[in-house]
Structures are given as structure tokens and as C-alpha cells.
Amino acid sequence: MLCRKWLFPAAMLAATNLPLSAAELPPGLLAVKQQVVEITSNNTTRTDNVPEVRAQLEPLIAQLEAWFNANRPANEVALTQVPWKNLWYDDPDISFDFQFGPLQLLQPRDRIFQVIEDGFYYNVSEFQLVVFEQRLILSNYLKGAYTIARPAGPGNVGEPRLNTVDLEFVGNSVFPGTIPARIRLSPLVRGVDRGLIPTIPVPGPLGVTGELWNRYVDDDLRIAAGFDDSEPETIDLYILRRVARAE
């Protein structure tokens, strides 16, 4: 998916209205949504069964996606431009376990967040640098800038992949320590973006481009898919739940 080596998914956008409530789903689809949440929550940190989990999720997500495409909320922008936490994804290049001699670099799958703002977003995650059994935690702020392609409108009701995020990565930095839970994620990334919270620039996927879209989104769950422009045939899946802080 977009930025296969660094990205943790973005989303779709459109106009504005009242939030889409999960209660608006038909009862059968509410049960499907709950299955998706349970499956992904139970497998967030596992990497040994990723293909099996994707296969289990696909028929469930297809049901939610079909309903979503036919009932796309006018306020997809407002629903998407909030903080999210990773429940599950199958992009193999996001989390990793790199080891070279006594040096090991880890990215825990349960410490990945995303904050979407107007025109940009941040993937906020934690890395663990282990040297001779000494562990240093770094918080990482990967910035993406985006525009919206294929906006939803009266002429394309029911079509998939509308309000697609056309994304480019434009910044990457770290700060020693965990993601601060005392600061809400939205003010945190705004502070990073404005330089009010100092971070250290590091190499990253600057200039990498791709696309992301919502297969389903409501006021507490987002199911996004996307690809890196260099590998458009590989569609990665991302399941996220809405949060306010780095819990």
C-alpha cells in the first residue's frame, strides 16, 4: 500500500454533515462489524498468521464495503480527520524486527497511531532500539501531505474507491521517549508540525507516493486500503479504531 515501507494507512474524504453512527448499520452488519473488531483486536501483535487473518476478514469487509459504497456518508472528511489507533494491518513493511549484531530495532504493532488533519496527516509510532539489552524508546512522526482524487458526487454514487487520498510523504522525525499520553494526539501532531514540539529529522520515505481509500468508515472504526505507486497491484489492508490519546 501507499508507502509500503513506512506508511500506516490514511483514508477517504468528501463533504461534511452529522457523523455517521454505527447504529445506522443494519443489525446484521453491526454483527459483522463486531466480528471484524474482535478478529483484529485478537491478532494485533501477531505476525505469524497474517495471510490467514486477511482471508478471514475479506468476506466480512466485503459486506461492510458494499453497504458503505451504497450509503457513503456526506461527511467522510469529518469522519476521517481524527486520531486513530492500529488494530491490524498486513503491510509487511510497516512493523519490522531488524537485528545487526548487538543492535536490534523493533516497531511494536500495538503502538501505531494516525492523526489526519486537513491536507496532511501524521503516522505516529514507537520504535524500540535495543543495544546490549539496553532499551531506548523513540517516538516517530512520519508526515504525509495529500489531495483528494475522484471526489464522491451525484454522478458516481455507489462506486468504490471514491474520495481517494493521493499521498506523498514529506517529512520524518523522531523524539526520544514514548508518545506522550497526557497530550491528545491532535494537538500533539499540530505541535510537531509547527515546530512547537522539537523533533529530530531522520531519513525516511520522502517523495514516496501512493493512494489510500476507505472501504468503510464510521465514528469509531475505519477500514482502509491502499498501495504504493511503485506496486499498484499490491493492495494492503488497514483496520483502525478511533482514539483521542496514545493509550
N, C-alpha and C positions, 0 to 999 in steps of 0.2 A: 504494500500500500504506500501511500504517499510517504516519502522519506522512509524507506524501509529500514534504514539503519538507525534512525533517531526518533522517528515520529511516534507519537501516540495520538492517535486519531483526532480530527476536528469534526465538522458536521455540516448541515444544510441550513439554509436560511431563506426568509421570504418577507412577509409583511409584519403586521402587529395586530393583536387583538387580545382577548382574555386567554389565560393559559388553558391549554388542553388538559383536562383532568383524566387521570387513569380511569375514573369512574365512568367515563363516556364510552369506554370499550364495552362491547357485548360481553355478557358473563362468560361465555366460552373462551373468549380471547383474554379476559382477565386471568383465567386459569392458565392459559398458555404463557402469558407474561410472567406469572409467578414461577412457572417451570423454568423459564429462561434465567430468572434471577437465582433460583435455587441451584441450578446446574453450574452457573458461572461462579457463584459465591463459594461453592464447594470445591472448585477447581482453580481458584485464582492463582495460587502459587505453584501449581503443578505444571511441569513441562514434559512429563513422560507420556501423557495421553492427549496431547493437543489435537491430532487428527481425529481421534475418536470423539472428543468433545465437540469439535466443529461439525462432524457428521450428525451428532445427536441434536445440535442446535438448529441446523439448517431447516428442517421441516417445520419447526416451531416458529422461527423467524420469518419464514416464507408466509405463514398465516398472518402475522402481525404486519408484515410489509404490504401484503395485498390490501388489507384494511386501511393502512396508512396512506397508500397511494390513492385510494378512492376517497379518503376523508382527510386529506392533507390540511393541517391547521394553517390558518392565515398568518399566525404569529410564530412561524417556525424560527424566525430570527430571535425573538424574545425567549423562546423555549431553549434555544441552543446557547445563547450568550450568557452562560452562568458557569460556575465551577462544577467539575465532575471528578469522580474517582474511578480508576480502573477496576472492573470486576473480572474481565477476562479478555484476552486477545490472542491471535495466532500469528502475528507478525514476528518472525523468528529473529529479527534484528533489533528489537526494542530492548528486551532484557537479555543479559548475557552473563557469562561466568568466564572471565579471562584470567589466565594464570601464566606467569613467566617467572620461574624460579621461586623466590620467596614472596613475589608480588602477586596479589590477586585483586581483581576489580569485579565487583558484583553490582547488579541493579535489581533490587527486590521487586517482584511483580505486584506486590501489595502496597507499594509506596510510589505510585504513579498517579498524578493528577493532571487535569487540563482545565485551563481557565480561558474562556472565549470572550473576547471583547469586540467592539465594533472595528473591524478591519484588521485585527491582529489577535493572536492568542498565544498562550504560553503552555508548553508541556513542562510541568513541574514534577521532578522526581528526585529520588535519593540514590546516591552511589555509595558503596562501601569499599574503601581502599584498605586492603589488609597487607601489612608488611611485617614478617616475622611475628605473626599472631597479634600484632597491634592493629586495632581497627580505627580508621578515620572515616567519618561520615561526611559526605559532601552533598549539598542540595544543588540541583541542576535546573537552569532556566533556559529552555530552548524556545526561541521566539519564531513564530511564523506570521507572515503577512498574507492576506487573502483578498480576493474579489469573488463575486458570485457569478457563476456561469449558468446558463439555462434556467433563468428565473421562472418560478411557477406562475401561471396566469390562466385566464379563462380558456385559452386555446390549447392547453396541454394537460387538462385535468385528468387524473388517473395514470399519468405516465410516471415511470420510475426515474431515479437519478436527476430530479429537478433540484434547483437551488444548490447546485454543486459548488463546493468550496474549491477554488482554483488557488493553490497554495504555493508559497515559496518560503524557504527558511532563510531568515535574515540575521539571526543573532544567536549566540550560545555563550553561557557564562555559568560560573559556579560560585558557591559561598560555603565556607567551612561550617559544618553543623547540619542538624536536621531541619526540615521545613518547619518553621515556627507555627505551632498550633494555636498560639494566642492571637495571631493576626488572621482575620478572614482572608481567604485566598484571593478574592477580587482586589481588595486594597493592597495585598502583598504584591501581586504582579504589576499593578499600576505603579507602586513604588519602585519596583525593579525597572520598569520601562522608563520611568522619568529620572532614573539615577538617584533617587532618594534613598534607596537601599543599595549599598555598594556591592557589586559582584565582580568577579574576575573573568574577563573574556578568555575563552578556551576554543581550540579548534572544534569544528563541527560541520554539519551538512549545509553550509552556507551556499545558497544558489540552487539547492536541490528543489525540484518542483514535483507536483502531483495533484491529484484530485481526491476529494472526500465527499460523501453524501450520507444522508440519514436513510436508513432502511426503516427506522421507526424512532420517534422521539415523543415523549410527553413530559410532564412536570417532574418526574423523578427517575426516568430511565431513558437512555439513549443507546441505540444500536446503529453504529456507523460502519461504513465500508469504504475502501479506497485503494489507490495504487500509486506507486512511484512512476513518473513519466517514462523512466528508463525500462520499466517492466509492467506495461499496462495490462498484460494478460494475467498478472498475479493479483487477485483481489483479496485483501486482508480484512479481517473482521475485528470489530472493537465493541465491547459491551461496557457501558459506564453507568454509574448511578450518581445522582445529584447530591452534592455535599456543600457545606459552607466553609469548612476548615480542613486542614490536613489532619484528620482524626487519627 
